[in-house]
Protein backbone atom coordinates (compact mmCIF):
# COMPACT_ATOMS: atom_id res chain seq x y z
CA UNK A 1 0.00 0.00 0.00
CA UNK A 2 1.14 3.52 -0.84
CA UNK A 3 0.05 6.61 1.03
CA UNK A 4 0.30 9.96 -0.70
CA UNK A 5 -0.64 13.40 0.55
CA UNK A 6 -2.03 16.16 -1.64
CA UNK A 7 -3.03 19.73 -0.99
CA UNK A 8 -6.43 20.79 -2.26
CA UNK A 9 -7.71 24.34 -2.21
CA UNK A 10 -11.26 25.58 -2.28
CA UNK A 11 -12.92 23.18 0.15
CA UNK A 12 -15.11 24.98 2.65
CA UNK A 13 -17.44 22.46 4.25
CA UNK A 14 -18.34 18.82 4.72
CA UNK A 15 -20.02 18.72 1.35
CA UNK A 16 -16.76 19.68 -0.31
CA UNK A 17 -14.97 16.97 1.65
CA UNK A 18 -17.51 14.41 0.47
CA UNK A 19 -17.20 15.51 -3.15
CA UNK A 20 -13.42 15.22 -3.12
CA UNK A 21 -13.52 11.93 -1.23
CA UNK A 22 -15.97 10.46 -3.74
CA UNK A 23 -14.05 11.50 -6.85
CA UNK A 24 -10.59 10.59 -5.57
CA UNK A 25 -11.98 7.41 -4.03
CA UNK A 26 -13.27 6.39 -7.46
CA UNK A 27 -9.75 6.27 -8.94
CA UNK A 28 -8.87 2.63 -9.65
CA UNK A 29 -6.66 1.17 -6.93
CA UNK A 30 -7.55 3.73 -4.28
CA UNK A 31 -8.64 2.09 -1.05
CA UNK A 32 -8.91 5.04 1.32
CA UNK A 33 -9.20 8.83 1.21
CA UNK A 34 -8.86 11.02 4.28
CA UNK A 35 -9.60 14.73 3.94
CA UNK A 36 -8.68 17.32 6.54
CA UNK A 37 -10.94 20.26 5.83
CA UNK A 38 -9.04 22.76 7.97
CA UNK A 39 -5.70 22.24 6.21
CA UNK A 40 -6.97 21.09 2.81
CA UNK A 41 -4.77 18.06 3.12
CA UNK A 42 -5.95 14.93 1.35
CA UNK A 43 -4.31 11.63 2.23
CA UNK A 44 -4.83 8.87 -0.29
CA UNK A 45 -4.06 5.20 0.22
CA UNK A 46 -3.67 3.13 -2.94
CA UNK A 47 -2.36 -0.22 -4.13
CA UNK A 48 0.36 1.43 -6.21
CA UNK A 49 1.66 4.98 -6.73
CA UNK A 50 -0.94 7.18 -8.40
CA UNK A 51 -0.36 9.30 -11.46
CA UNK A 52 -0.47 12.94 -10.39
CA UNK A 53 -2.49 13.83 -13.47
CA UNK A 54 -5.14 11.29 -12.53
CA UNK A 55 -5.45 12.72 -9.04
CA UNK A 56 -5.54 16.24 -10.43
CA UNK A 57 -8.33 15.29 -12.84
CA UNK A 58 -10.38 13.72 -10.05
CA UNK A 59 -10.01 16.76 -7.82
CA UNK A 60 -10.87 18.98 -10.75
CA UNK A 61 -13.93 16.85 -11.48
CA UNK A 62 -15.06 17.43 -7.90
CA UNK A 63 -14.75 21.17 -8.51
CA UNK A 64 -11.53 21.96 -6.64
CA UNK A 65 -7.89 22.59 -7.38
CA UNK A 66 -4.88 20.49 -6.55
CA UNK A 67 -2.12 22.72 -5.26
CA UNK A 68 1.21 22.14 -7.00
CA UNK A 69 3.64 20.29 -4.79
CU1 LIG B 1 -18.58 22.68 0.74
PDB file of the backbone (N, CA, C, O) and the ligand in Angstrom, with CONECT records:
HET     CU  A 101       1
ATOM      1  N   UNK A   1       0.835  -1.202   0.000  1.00  0.00           N
ATOM      2  CA  UNK A   1       0.000   0.000   0.000  1.00  0.00           C
ATOM      3  C   UNK A   1       0.872   1.256   0.000  1.00  0.00           C
ATOM      4  O   UNK A   1       1.919   1.310   0.646  1.00  0.00           O
ATOM      5  N   UNK A   2       0.416   2.249  -0.735  1.00  0.00           N
ATOM      6  CA  UNK A   2       1.140   3.515  -0.843  1.00  0.00           C
ATOM      7  C   UNK A   2       0.240   4.618  -0.304  1.00  0.00           C
ATOM      8  O   UNK A   2      -0.945   4.683  -0.632  1.00  0.00           O
ATOM      9  N   UNK A   3       0.812   5.478   0.522  1.00  0.00           N
ATOM     10  CA  UNK A   3       0.049   6.610   1.034  1.00  0.00           C
ATOM     11  C   UNK A   3       0.658   7.894   0.490  1.00  0.00           C
ATOM     12  O   UNK A   3       1.854   8.137   0.646  1.00  0.00           O
ATOM     13  N   UNK A   4      -0.161   8.703  -0.142  1.00  0.00           N
ATOM     14  CA  UNK A   4       0.296   9.964  -0.704  1.00  0.00           C
ATOM     15  C   UNK A   4      -0.549  11.093  -0.144  1.00  0.00           C
ATOM     16  O   UNK A   4      -1.737  10.918   0.125  1.00  0.00           O
ATOM     17  N   UNK A   5       0.070  12.253   0.030  1.00  0.00           N
ATOM     18  CA  UNK A   5      -0.644  13.402   0.548  1.00  0.00           C
ATOM     19  C   UNK A   5      -0.674  14.512  -0.498  1.00  0.00           C
ATOM     20  O   UNK A   5       0.336  14.831  -1.123  1.00  0.00           O
ATOM     21  N   UNK A   6      -1.849  15.085  -0.667  1.00  0.00           N
ATOM     22  CA  UNK A   6      -2.030  16.156  -1.639  1.00  0.00           C
ATOM     23  C   UNK A   6      -2.645  17.350  -0.932  1.00  0.00           C
ATOM     24  O   UNK A   6      -3.271  17.226   0.121  1.00  0.00           O
ATOM     25  N   UNK A   7      -2.450  18.505  -1.540  1.00  0.00           N
ATOM     26  CA  UNK A   7      -3.025  19.732  -0.995  1.00  0.00           C
ATOM     27  C   UNK A   7      -4.105  20.207  -1.953  1.00  0.00           C
ATOM     28  O   UNK A   7      -3.850  20.427  -3.137  1.00  0.00           O
ATOM     29  N   UNK A   8      -5.315  20.362  -1.427  1.00  0.00           N
ATOM     30  CA  UNK A   8      -6.433  20.792  -2.258  1.00  0.00           C
ATOM     31  C   UNK A   8      -6.953  22.123  -1.731  1.00  0.00           C
ATOM     32  O   UNK A   8      -7.153  22.301  -0.530  1.00  0.00           O
ATOM     33  N   UNK A   9      -7.169  23.059  -2.663  1.00  0.00           N
ATOM     34  CA  UNK A   9      -7.706  24.343  -2.207  1.00  0.00           C
ATOM     35  C   UNK A   9      -9.138  24.517  -2.673  1.00  0.00           C
ATOM     36  O   UNK A   9      -9.544  23.974  -3.701  1.00  0.00           O
ATOM     37  N   UNK A  10      -9.889  25.274  -1.909  1.00  0.00           N
ATOM     38  CA  UNK A  10     -11.260  25.582  -2.278  1.00  0.00           C
ATOM     39  C   UNK A  10     -12.324  24.862  -1.473  1.00  0.00           C
ATOM     40  O   UNK A  10     -13.509  25.170  -1.600  1.00  0.00           O
ATOM     41  N   UNK A  11     -11.921  23.907  -0.645  1.00  0.00           N
ATOM     42  CA  UNK A  11     -12.916  23.177   0.152  1.00  0.00           C
ATOM     43  C   UNK A  11     -13.321  24.022   1.361  1.00  0.00           C
ATOM     44  O   UNK A  11     -12.475  24.554   2.081  1.00  0.00           O
ATOM     45  N   UNK A  12     -14.634  24.132   1.566  1.00  0.00           N
ATOM     46  CA  UNK A  12     -15.106  24.979   2.653  1.00  0.00           C
ATOM     47  C   UNK A  12     -16.012  24.280   3.654  1.00  0.00           C
ATOM     48  O   UNK A  12     -16.254  24.818   4.735  1.00  0.00           O
ATOM     49  N   UNK A  13     -16.518  23.101   3.325  1.00  0.00           N
ATOM     50  CA  UNK A  13     -17.441  22.455   4.252  1.00  0.00           C
ATOM     51  C   UNK A  13     -17.458  20.946   4.040  1.00  0.00           C
ATOM     52  O   UNK A  13     -16.735  20.417   3.195  1.00  0.00           O
ATOM     53  N   UNK A  14     -18.272  20.277   4.799  1.00  0.00           N
ATOM     54  CA  UNK A  14     -18.342  18.825   4.724  1.00  0.00           C
ATOM     55  C   UNK A  14     -18.781  18.318   3.360  1.00  0.00           C
ATOM     56  O   UNK A  14     -18.400  17.228   2.934  1.00  0.00           O
ATOM     57  N   UNK A  15     -19.581  19.118   2.690  1.00  0.00           N
ATOM     58  CA  UNK A  15     -20.016  18.718   1.350  1.00  0.00           C
ATOM     59  C   UNK A  15     -18.834  18.665   0.395  1.00  0.00           C
ATOM     60  O   UNK A  15     -18.718  17.757  -0.428  1.00  0.00           O
ATOM     61  N   UNK A  16     -17.967  19.649   0.521  1.00  0.00           N
ATOM     62  CA  UNK A  16     -16.764  19.683  -0.314  1.00  0.00           C
ATOM     63  C   UNK A  16     -15.911  18.455  -0.023  1.00  0.00           C
ATOM     64  O   UNK A  16     -15.395  17.815  -0.940  1.00  0.00           O
ATOM     65  N   UNK A  17     -15.767  18.133   1.250  1.00  0.00           N
ATOM     66  CA  UNK A  17     -14.974  16.969   1.652  1.00  0.00           C
ATOM     67  C   UNK A  17     -15.549  15.707   1.024  1.00  0.00           C
ATOM     68  O   UNK A  17     -14.811  14.857   0.525  1.00  0.00           O
ATOM     69  N   UNK A  18     -16.873  15.592   1.054  1.00  0.00           N
ATOM     70  CA  UNK A  18     -17.514  14.408   0.474  1.00  0.00           C
ATOM     71  C   UNK A  18     -17.295  14.337  -1.029  1.00  0.00           C
ATOM     72  O   UNK A  18     -17.063  13.258  -1.575  1.00  0.00           O
ATOM     73  N   UNK A  19     -17.367  15.481  -1.701  1.00  0.00           N
ATOM     74  CA  UNK A  19     -17.200  15.513  -3.150  1.00  0.00           C
ATOM     75  C   UNK A  19     -15.795  15.060  -3.536  1.00  0.00           C
ATOM     76  O   UNK A  19     -15.621  14.250  -4.446  1.00  0.00           O
ATOM     77  N   UNK A  20     -14.795  15.592  -2.833  1.00  0.00           N
ATOM     78  CA  UNK A  20     -13.417  15.223  -3.125  1.00  0.00           C
ATOM     79  C   UNK A  20     -13.181  13.750  -2.780  1.00  0.00           C
ATOM     80  O   UNK A  20     -12.534  13.027  -3.537  1.00  0.00           O
ATOM     81  N   UNK A  21     -13.700  13.319  -1.652  1.00  0.00           N
ATOM     82  CA  UNK A  21     -13.524  11.926  -1.232  1.00  0.00           C
ATOM     83  C   UNK A  21     -14.122  10.975  -2.259  1.00  0.00           C
ATOM     84  O   UNK A  21     -13.532   9.942  -2.576  1.00  0.00           O
ATOM     85  N   UNK A  22     -15.294  11.326  -2.775  1.00  0.00           N
ATOM     86  CA  UNK A  22     -15.970  10.456  -3.736  1.00  0.00           C
ATOM     87  C   UNK A  22     -15.189  10.366  -5.042  1.00  0.00           C
ATOM     88  O   UNK A  22     -14.989   9.275  -5.575  1.00  0.00           O
ATOM     89  N   UNK A  23     -14.751  11.505  -5.556  1.00  0.00           N
ATOM     90  CA  UNK A  23     -14.048  11.504  -6.848  1.00  0.00           C
ATOM     91  C   UNK A  23     -12.679  10.830  -6.746  1.00  0.00           C
ATOM     92  O   UNK A  23     -12.319  10.001  -7.583  1.00  0.00           O
ATOM     93  N   UNK A  24     -11.929  11.193  -5.721  1.00  0.00           N
ATOM     94  CA  UNK A  24     -10.595  10.587  -5.571  1.00  0.00           C
ATOM     95  C   UNK A  24     -10.738   9.110  -5.218  1.00  0.00           C
ATOM     96  O   UNK A  24      -9.946   8.277  -5.659  1.00  0.00           O
ATOM     97  N   UNK A  25     -11.753   8.794  -4.421  1.00  0.00           N
ATOM     98  CA  UNK A  25     -11.977   7.407  -4.032  1.00  0.00           C
ATOM     99  C   UNK A  25     -12.381   6.521  -5.200  1.00  0.00           C
ATOM    100  O   UNK A  25     -12.285   5.296  -5.121  1.00  0.00           O
ATOM    101  N   UNK A  26     -12.836   7.148  -6.292  1.00  0.00           N
ATOM    102  CA  UNK A  26     -13.267   6.390  -7.465  1.00  0.00           C
ATOM    103  C   UNK A  26     -12.105   6.043  -8.398  1.00  0.00           C
ATOM    104  O   UNK A  26     -12.276   5.285  -9.354  1.00  0.00           O
ATOM    105  N   UNK A  27     -10.917   6.602  -8.117  1.00  0.00           N
ATOM    106  CA  UNK A  27      -9.749   6.273  -8.940  1.00  0.00           C
ATOM    107  C   UNK A  27      -9.409   4.802  -8.712  1.00  0.00           C
ATOM    108  O   UNK A  27      -9.332   4.352  -7.568  1.00  0.00           O
ATOM    109  N   UNK A  28      -9.203   4.046  -9.804  1.00  0.00           N
ATOM    110  CA  UNK A  28      -8.869   2.627  -9.650  1.00  0.00           C
ATOM    111  C   UNK A  28      -7.644   2.409  -8.750  1.00  0.00           C
ATOM    112  O   UNK A  28      -6.614   3.060  -8.920  1.00  0.00           O
ATOM    113  N   UNK A  29      -7.772   1.500  -7.810  1.00  0.00           N
ATOM    114  CA  UNK A  29      -6.662   1.169  -6.928  1.00  0.00           C
ATOM    115  C   UNK A  29      -6.667   1.920  -5.613  1.00  0.00           C
ATOM    116  O   UNK A  29      -5.931   1.570  -4.690  1.00  0.00           O
ATOM    117  N   UNK A  30      -7.499   2.962  -5.521  1.00  0.00           N
ATOM    118  CA  UNK A  30      -7.554   3.734  -4.279  1.00  0.00           C
ATOM    119  C   UNK A  30      -8.428   3.003  -3.268  1.00  0.00           C
ATOM    120  O   UNK A  30      -9.562   2.627  -3.563  1.00  0.00           O
ATOM    121  N   UNK A  31      -7.881   2.806  -2.070  1.00  0.00           N
ATOM    122  CA  UNK A  31      -8.638   2.086  -1.049  1.00  0.00           C
ATOM    123  C   UNK A  31      -9.119   2.982   0.078  1.00  0.00           C
ATOM    124  O   UNK A  31     -10.049   2.631   0.804  1.00  0.00           O
ATOM    125  N   UNK A  32      -8.478   4.152   0.227  1.00  0.00           N
ATOM    126  CA  UNK A  32      -8.909   5.040   1.317  1.00  0.00           C
ATOM    127  C   UNK A  32      -8.555   6.485   0.997  1.00  0.00           C
ATOM    128  O   UNK A  32      -7.507   6.768   0.417  1.00  0.00           O
ATOM    129  N   UNK A  33      -9.447   7.394   1.384  1.00  0.00           N
ATOM    130  CA  UNK A  33      -9.199   8.828   1.209  1.00  0.00           C
ATOM    131  C   UNK A  33      -9.560   9.527   2.512  1.00  0.00           C
ATOM    132  O   UNK A  33     -10.679   9.398   3.010  1.00  0.00           O
ATOM    133  N   UNK A  34      -8.608  10.262   3.054  1.00  0.00           N
ATOM    134  CA  UNK A  34      -8.863  11.022   4.276  1.00  0.00           C
ATOM    135  C   UNK A  34      -8.672  12.493   3.941  1.00  0.00           C
ATOM    136  O   UNK A  34      -7.627  12.885   3.420  1.00  0.00           O
ATOM    137  N   UNK A  35      -9.680  13.310   4.240  1.00  0.00           N
ATOM    138  CA  UNK A  35      -9.600  14.733   3.944  1.00  0.00           C
ATOM    139  C   UNK A  35      -9.643  15.532   5.236  1.00  0.00           C
ATOM    140  O   UNK A  35     -10.537  15.353   6.064  1.00  0.00           O
ATOM    141  N   UNK A  36      -8.671  16.412   5.395  1.00  0.00           N
ATOM    142  CA  UNK A  36      -8.680  17.320   6.538  1.00  0.00           C
ATOM    143  C   UNK A  36      -9.125  18.677   6.010  1.00  0.00           C
ATOM    144  O   UNK A  36      -8.385  19.367   5.309  1.00  0.00           O
ATOM    145  N   UNK A  37     -10.347  19.037   6.364  1.00  0.00           N
ATOM    146  CA  UNK A  37     -10.939  20.265   5.832  1.00  0.00           C
ATOM    147  C   UNK A  37     -10.143  21.508   6.230  1.00  0.00           C
ATOM    148  O   UNK A  37      -9.920  22.394   5.406  1.00  0.00           O
ATOM    149  N   UNK A  38      -9.723  21.571   7.474  1.00  0.00           N
ATOM    150  CA  UNK A  38      -9.035  22.762   7.970  1.00  0.00           C
ATOM    151  C   UNK A  38      -7.757  23.073   7.196  1.00  0.00           C
ATOM    152  O   UNK A  38      -7.477  24.230   6.883  1.00  0.00           O
ATOM    153  N   UNK A  39      -6.982  22.030   6.891  1.00  0.00           N
ATOM    154  CA  UNK A  39      -5.702  22.241   6.214  1.00  0.00           C
ATOM    155  C   UNK A  39      -5.781  22.029   4.705  1.00  0.00           C
ATOM    156  O   UNK A  39      -4.877  22.436   3.975  1.00  0.00           O
ATOM    157  N   UNK A  40      -6.849  21.397   4.234  1.00  0.00           N
ATOM    158  CA  UNK A  40      -6.968  21.094   2.811  1.00  0.00           C
ATOM    159  C   UNK A  40      -6.125  19.904   2.408  1.00  0.00           C
ATOM    160  O   UNK A  40      -5.923  19.642   1.223  1.00  0.00           O
ATOM    161  N   UNK A  41      -5.637  19.189   3.402  1.00  0.00           N
ATOM    162  CA  UNK A  41      -4.770  18.056   3.123  1.00  0.00           C
ATOM    163  C   UNK A  41      -5.590  16.796   2.840  1.00  0.00           C
ATOM    164  O   UNK A  41      -6.499  16.440   3.590  1.00  0.00           O
ATOM    165  N   UNK A  42      -5.243  16.142   1.750  1.00  0.00           N
ATOM    166  CA  UNK A  42      -5.948  14.927   1.346  1.00  0.00           C
ATOM    167  C   UNK A  42      -4.945  13.781   1.338  1.00  0.00           C
ATOM    168  O   UNK A  42      -3.953  13.819   0.609  1.00  0.00           O
ATOM    169  N   UNK A  43      -5.202  12.778   2.138  1.00  0.00           N
ATOM    170  CA  UNK A  43      -4.310  11.631   2.230  1.00  0.00           C
ATOM    171  C   UNK A  43      -4.968  10.445   1.532  1.00  0.00           C
ATOM    172  O   UNK A  43      -6.069  10.023   1.888  1.00  0.00           O
ATOM    173  N   UNK A  44      -4.273   9.924   0.539  1.00  0.00           N
ATOM    174  CA  UNK A  44      -4.831   8.866  -0.291  1.00  0.00           C
ATOM    175  C   UNK A  44      -4.017   7.586  -0.131  1.00  0.00           C
ATOM    176  O   UNK A  44      -2.791   7.595  -0.249  1.00  0.00           O
ATOM    177  N   UNK A  45      -4.707   6.502   0.137  1.00  0.00           N
ATOM    178  CA  UNK A  45      -4.056   5.200   0.225  1.00  0.00           C
ATOM    179  C   UNK A  45      -4.435   4.411  -1.023  1.00  0.00           C
ATOM    180  O   UNK A  45      -5.612   4.291  -1.365  1.00  0.00           O
ATOM    181  N   UNK A  46      -3.410   3.869  -1.705  1.00  0.00           N
ATOM    182  CA  UNK A  46      -3.669   3.131  -2.941  1.00  0.00           C
ATOM    183  C   UNK A  46      -2.758   1.914  -3.036  1.00  0.00           C
ATOM    184  O   UNK A  46      -1.766   1.796  -2.318  1.00  0.00           O
ATOM    185  N   UNK A  47      -3.123   1.017  -3.941  1.00  0.00           N
ATOM    186  CA  UNK A  47      -2.363  -0.218  -4.128  1.00  0.00           C
ATOM    187  C   UNK A  47      -0.972   0.060  -4.679  1.00  0.00           C
ATOM    188  O   UNK A  47       0.005  -0.593  -4.313  1.00  0.00           O
ATOM    189  N   UNK A  48      -0.906   1.066  -5.586  1.00  0.00           N
ATOM    190  CA  UNK A  48       0.358   1.428  -6.208  1.00  0.00           C
ATOM    191  C   UNK A  48       0.385   2.948  -6.357  1.00  0.00           C
ATOM    192  O   UNK A  48      -0.654   3.599  -6.244  1.00  0.00           O
ATOM    193  N   UNK A  49       1.568   3.518  -6.612  1.00  0.00           N
ATOM    194  CA  UNK A  49       1.660   4.984  -6.727  1.00  0.00           C
ATOM    195  C   UNK A  49       0.695   5.510  -7.792  1.00  0.00           C
ATOM    196  O   UNK A  49       0.567   4.932  -8.871  1.00  0.00           O
ATOM    197  N   UNK A  50       0.025   6.605  -7.474  1.00  0.00           N
ATOM    198  CA  UNK A  50      -0.943   7.181  -8.401  1.00  0.00           C
ATOM    199  C   UNK A  50      -0.283   8.196  -9.316  1.00  0.00           C
ATOM    200  O   UNK A  50       0.682   8.867  -8.947  1.00  0.00           O
ATOM    201  N   UNK A  51      -0.828   8.288 -10.515  1.00  0.00           N
ATOM    202  CA  UNK A  51      -0.364   9.298 -11.457  1.00  0.00           C
ATOM    203  C   UNK A  51      -0.922  10.646 -10.996  1.00  0.00           C
ATOM    204  O   UNK A  51      -2.121  10.779 -10.750  1.00  0.00           O
ATOM    205  N   UNK A  52      -0.047  11.634 -10.883  1.00  0.00           N
ATOM    206  CA  UNK A  52      -0.468  12.944 -10.390  1.00  0.00           C
ATOM    207  C   UNK A  52      -1.573  13.546 -11.256  1.00  0.00           C
ATOM    208  O   UNK A  52      -2.478  14.212 -10.755  1.00  0.00           O
ATOM    209  N   UNK A  53      -1.482  13.300 -12.559  1.00  0.00           N
ATOM    210  CA  UNK A  53      -2.492  13.832 -13.466  1.00  0.00           C
ATOM    211  C   UNK A  53      -3.863  13.231 -13.217  1.00  0.00           C
ATOM    212  O   UNK A  53      -4.884  13.899 -13.379  1.00  0.00           O
ATOM    213  N   UNK A  54      -3.878  11.966 -12.823  1.00  0.00           N
ATOM    214  CA  UNK A  54      -5.139  11.287 -12.532  1.00  0.00           C
ATOM    215  C   UNK A  54      -5.785  11.888 -11.287  1.00  0.00           C
ATOM    216  O   UNK A  54      -6.993  12.120 -11.243  1.00  0.00           O
ATOM    217  N   UNK A  55      -4.949  12.133 -10.276  1.00  0.00           N
ATOM    218  CA  UNK A  55      -5.452  12.717  -9.037  1.00  0.00           C
ATOM    219  C   UNK A  55      -5.945  14.143  -9.306  1.00  0.00           C
ATOM    220  O   UNK A  55      -6.990  14.564  -8.809  1.00  0.00           O
ATOM    221  N   UNK A  56      -5.166  14.865 -10.102  1.00  0.00           N
ATOM    222  CA  UNK A  56      -5.540  16.239 -10.433  1.00  0.00           C
ATOM    223  C   UNK A  56      -6.893  16.273 -11.150  1.00  0.00           C
ATOM    224  O   UNK A  56      -7.739  17.120 -10.863  1.00  0.00           O
ATOM    225  N   UNK A  57      -7.082  15.340 -12.083  1.00  0.00           N
ATOM    226  CA  UNK A  57      -8.329  15.289 -12.842  1.00  0.00           C
ATOM    227  C   UNK A  57      -9.517  14.979 -11.926  1.00  0.00           C
ATOM    228  O   UNK A  57     -10.599  15.543 -12.086  1.00  0.00           O
ATOM    229  N   UNK A  58      -9.303  14.083 -10.973  1.00  0.00           N
ATOM    230  CA  UNK A  58     -10.382  13.715 -10.053  1.00  0.00           C
ATOM    231  C   UNK A  58     -10.760  14.897  -9.161  1.00  0.00           C
ATOM    232  O   UNK A  58     -11.940  15.160  -8.926  1.00  0.00           O
ATOM    233  N   UNK A  59      -9.752  15.598  -8.673  1.00  0.00           N
ATOM    234  CA  UNK A  59     -10.007  16.765  -7.815  1.00  0.00           C
ATOM    235  C   UNK A  59     -10.706  17.847  -8.633  1.00  0.00           C
ATOM    236  O   UNK A  59     -11.618  18.517  -8.148  1.00  0.00           O
ATOM    237  N   UNK A  60     -10.270  18.006  -9.866  1.00  0.00           N
ATOM    238  CA  UNK A  60     -10.865  18.985 -10.755  1.00  0.00           C
ATOM    239  C   UNK A  60     -12.324  18.635 -11.029  1.00  0.00           C
ATOM    240  O   UNK A  60     -13.191  19.507 -11.070  1.00  0.00           O
ATOM    241  N   UNK A  61     -12.575  17.344 -11.216  1.00  0.00           N
ATOM    242  CA  UNK A  61     -13.933  16.853 -11.478  1.00  0.00           C
ATOM    243  C   UNK A  61     -14.842  17.173 -10.290  1.00  0.00           C
ATOM    244  O   UNK A  61     -16.027  17.458 -10.465  1.00  0.00           O
ATOM    245  N   UNK A  62     -14.286  17.125  -9.104  1.00  0.00           N
ATOM    246  CA  UNK A  62     -15.063  17.426  -7.898  1.00  0.00           C
ATOM    247  C   UNK A  62     -15.316  18.929  -7.770  1.00  0.00           C
ATOM    248  O   UNK A  62     -16.181  19.361  -7.008  1.00  0.00           O
ATOM    249  N   UNK A  63     -14.544  19.721  -8.530  1.00  0.00           N
ATOM    250  CA  UNK A  63     -14.752  21.165  -8.506  1.00  0.00           C
ATOM    251  C   UNK A  63     -13.714  21.946  -7.725  1.00  0.00           C
ATOM    252  O   UNK A  63     -13.932  23.105  -7.373  1.00  0.00           O
ATOM    253  N   UNK A  64     -12.562  21.296  -7.451  1.00  0.00           N
ATOM    254  CA  UNK A  64     -11.531  21.957  -6.637  1.00  0.00           C
ATOM    255  C   UNK A  64     -10.193  21.899  -7.341  1.00  0.00           C
ATOM    256  O   UNK A  64     -10.062  21.282  -8.398  1.00  0.00           O
ATOM    257  N   UNK A  65      -9.209  22.539  -6.754  1.00  0.00           N
ATOM    258  CA  UNK A  65      -7.890  22.590  -7.379  1.00  0.00           C
ATOM    259  C   UNK A  65      -6.841  21.897  -6.527  1.00  0.00           C
ATOM    260  O   UNK A  65      -6.772  22.064  -5.310  1.00  0.00           O
ATOM    261  N   UNK A  66      -6.028  21.114  -7.221  1.00  0.00           N
ATOM    262  CA  UNK A  66      -4.884  20.488  -6.549  1.00  0.00           C
ATOM    263  C   UNK A  66      -3.758  21.516  -6.537  1.00  0.00           C
ATOM    264  O   UNK A  66      -3.400  22.062  -7.581  1.00  0.00           O
ATOM    265  N   UNK A  67      -3.207  21.778  -5.368  1.00  0.00           N
ATOM    266  CA  UNK A  67      -2.115  22.723  -5.256  1.00  0.00           C
ATOM    267  C   UNK A  67      -0.832  22.025  -5.707  1.00  0.00           C
ATOM    268  O   UNK A  67      -0.572  20.884  -5.324  1.00  0.00           O
ATOM    269  N   UNK A  68      -0.035  22.713  -6.518  1.00  0.00           N
ATOM    270  CA  UNK A  68       1.214  22.140  -7.003  1.00  0.00           C
ATOM    271  C   UNK A  68       2.126  21.832  -5.834  1.00  0.00           C
ATOM    272  O   UNK A  68       2.257  22.636  -4.912  1.00  0.00           O
ATOM    273  N   UNK A  69       2.750  20.679  -5.871  1.00  0.00           N
ATOM    274  CA  UNK A  69       3.644  20.287  -4.786  1.00  0.00           C
ATOM    275  C   UNK A  69       4.949  21.058  -4.898  1.00  0.00           C
ATOM    276  O   UNK A  69       5.847  20.875  -4.075  1.00  0.00           O
TER     277      UNK A  69
HETATM  278 CU    CU A 101     -18.579  22.684   0.741  1.00  0.00          CU
END
